[in-house]
Amino acid sequence: MNESRVLCRIDEIPDSGAISVRIDSSTGGFEVILLRQGDQVFGYHNECPHQGRHLDYVPGKFLIKDGRIICAAHGAMFLVSSGDCVSGPCSNGLARVPVRVEGGEVRFA
């Protein structure tokens, strides 16, 4: 993707929380999790590498504790800051979506 695309405003993401946004594409689109820690925002595909299920327990609602996001289906835990799997049934981490914060907006990087 060549152009920078606004995904949301940073203040739409609760501090130490997350939201999901739908990204339309020519192949049908996908969901992205945007997680916020202070002024930083991290983006990942909303898909657990264990069995490909969404990480949220209901659409747009995520289990986050102590800097970790927890897969609602099987309990795998991933670091918010890197997407690395730290426990549970997963062989690799979350697929990163590059984002940046600019002028209070979260954009594709």
C-alpha positions, 0 to 999 in steps of 0.5 A: 500500500503506497498511500498513508491511510488513516485507521482511527484517532489515537484517542479512540483507543483506550490507553492499555486497551485495543480496538479492531478496524476492518481494512477493505482490500481487493482480496476481501479485506481483513481485521486489524487490532490496534493496541495502545500503550501511552503514545504508542500504538501497535498493529496486528492482524486479528488472527491467532497463529494457533488456529487462525481464529480471531483474538477477540471474545466478542467483536472488538473486545479483547482480553488484555492484562499486564502488557499481554493480549490473550486469545479468547479461544485458547488462552495463548498470550502475546506481548502487546509491544512485539506480538511475540507468543509468551505462553499457550498454544502457539508456535509463532507470534502475531502478524504485525501491521505497520502503523504510525501515529501522526498528528493524533491519527493512527495510520498505516506506516 
